[in-house]
Amino acid sequence: MQCPRQTALTASLLIGASVFSISAHAIPADVVGGQTSVLLDAELLESAAGLTISGVSSDVIVPGNLGTDSVAFDINSRSATAPLLPTTFSYDSDDFLTTFSGTIEHLGSVFFNTDTVEVGNFTIGFDAGRTPTNSGFFVESTVGVAAILFDVAPTLLDPTATSLTIAGDLLVSAEFAGFLGDTALTGADVGDFRVEANAQANGQVPVPATLALFTLGLVGIGYRQRRAQRSA
């Protein structure tokens, strides 16, 4: 049978270990690379929007991972410098929907109508103001036609501590429909996308304050034990 002091020690250790386990369970991760594949409905873009794909820039991967007609764009590193934007997207793999932040940036352009229209160096970001009719995620061109082109309708979301996969549909944004001169195109499904990103833990776990309190608690317990033994 444990004495009161031993019982208190055991309880303190169990509580401390539980707190440490909870704080260490949530592992924030940073997107650090990878690629995003896109498959556009060329026939629909041509018939509905008057856009005919005429080519891609040399840094675009052909084909992408959505079939022989798809293309892919490298995801920028977190240390990218001008003229490229650095990727800043972070998330907690165990609680993605309430913890993600930042943007996923890409390199490469697509050209339309004998190269007179360019979109490229795409940003995937989130704007809560674009909900509830859309997911809030969007794809924005930062060169050529510098505007939000598509709203994103995800059909697959798979975040882990080492990778992030998001796939779904590309819907014409209100901004792009306005650029095309036909607001009726807003929300039209014109293609598919698949983000296949590499990720790594960002080094913020365990939470320093929680770990410090746990450590100080153990030190205090040890000090009280030694003092009680000397007084006995």
C-alpha positions, 0 to 999 in steps of 0.5 A, spaced: 500 500 500 502 506 498 503 512 503 500 519 501 506 521 499 507 516 494 500 516 492 501 524 490 507 522 486 504 517 482 498 522 481 502 527 479 507 523 474 500 520 471 497 527 470 504 530 467 505 524 462 498 525 460 499 533 459 505 531 455 502 526 451 496 530 449 501 536 447 505 531 443 500 528 439 498 534 435 504 535 430 504 541 425 506 540 418 509 545 413 508 544 405 515 544 403 514 541 395 511 536 391 506 538 385 499 539 383 496 536 376 491 539 372 486 536 367 482 542 363 476 540 359 479 543 353 472 542 349 468 546 354 473 552 355 473 553 347 465 552 346 463 556 352 469 561 354 472 561 347 479 559 350 483 554 346 489 552 349 495 553 345 501 551 349 505 551 356 511 554 359 517 550 359 517 549 366 510 545 366 510 538 367 507 534 361 503 529 362 501 530 370 498 525 374 491 525 371 492 522 365 496 523 358 492 530 357 494 533 364 499 537 366 503 539 372 506 544 376 512 544 381 510 547 388 515 552 390 519 551 396 518 555 402 525 559 401 523 561 394 525 568 392 522 573 387 519 573 382 517 566 385 512 566 391 514 562 397 509 556 399 507 558 406 502 553 407 501 549 414 496 545 418 495 539 423 494 533 420 490 531 426 485 537 425 486 540 418 480 543 418 481 548 423 488 549 423 491 550 416 493 557 414 498 560 408 498 558 401 501 553 396 505 557 390 506 554 383 511 555 377 509 555 370 504 558 365 498 555 360 497 559 354 490 560 350 488 563 343 495 563 340 499 565 346 495 571 347 492 569 354 497 567 359 495 564 366 500 561 371 504 561 377 498 559 381 496 560 388 492 555 392 489 559 398 483 560 402 478 565 403 472 564 408 468 570 404 468 565 398 463 560 403 458 557 403 457 557 396 464 554 395 469 551 399 473 557 400 479 554 397 481 558 390 486 558 385 489 564 383 493 566 377 499 571 379 502 572 372 498 574 365 491 574 367 492 576 375 485 574 378 482 568 381 480 563 376 477 557 379 473 556 386 475 549 388 470 543 390 475 538 394 473 531 393 479 528 397 483 530 403 488 526 406 493 530 410 498 526 414 505 529 417 509 527 411 504 529 405 498 532 403 493 530 398 487 534 395 483 533 389 477 535 386 473 539 381 475 546 378 469 551 378 470 557 374 470 563 379 465 569 378 472 573 377 474 569 371 467 569 368 467 577 368 473 577 365 470 572 360 464 576 359 459 571 361 457 571 368 453 565 367 459 561 367 460 562 374 461 555 377 462 551 371 466 545 372 471 546 367 477 541 370 480 537 375 486 538 380 490 534 384 495 536 389 500 532 391 505 535 396 511 533 401 510 536 408 515 535 414 514 537 421 515 544 423 518 543 430 513 546 434 512 540 438 512 539 444 509 545 446 514 549 450 510 552 455 507 545 457 513 541 457 516 546 461 511 546 466 511 538 466 519 539 467 518 544 473 513 539 476 517 533 476 523 537 479 518 540 485 516 533 487 523 531 487 525 537 491 519 535 496 521 528 497 529 530 498 527 535 504 522 530 507 527 525 507 532 529 511 527 531 516 525 524 517 
